[in-house]
């Protein structure tokens, strides 16, 4: 799906508005029916990231403020009663908020999900984290991680190459130290 810049910005604003209510990337995008290839672009979008982080921070501050009011006794419910239970619960909630950071950061934006998504070249290239490399990398870790070449693992081949280089250096040093005849 290819969107114009204006359509993308409108969709991004709509998702941010839903995020203000839901505080979850996936739910906000589900609510706005955002296709998978646009979701990836949104999650990488610095503007989207800064707005959603600011909203999370505002929620965190608001929750702590409410709990501080309960602890101070300035936040009253419908009927005044013994507040000791409420104060203990508020203390527990405040500790949980401070120590667990609301658990709202446990969202798909922080998860590693490997999926294959068909997308247009323009949408793919619009992502800031895309890097295109051409050619082979058979000696690199990513090429055959744990694979084999003559039944050796990548690590074993690297060790062998290092040993060869050290041997070459030693031989070169010996040749340099030999007296000329």
Secondary structure as GFF3:
##gff-version 3
##sequence-region A 1 181
A	DSSP	alpha_helix	5	22	.	.	.	ID=ss1
A	DSSP	alpha_helix	25	31	.	.	.	ID=ss2
A	DSSP	alpha_helix	36	44	.	.	.	ID=ss3
A	DSSP	alpha_helix	46	72	.	.	.	ID=ss4
A	DSSP	alpha_helix	84	100	.	.	.	ID=ss5
A	DSSP	three_ten_helix	101	103	.	.	.	ID=ss6
A	DSSP	alpha_helix	121	126	.	.	.	ID=ss7
A	DSSP	alpha_helix	154	177	.	.	.	ID=ss8
###
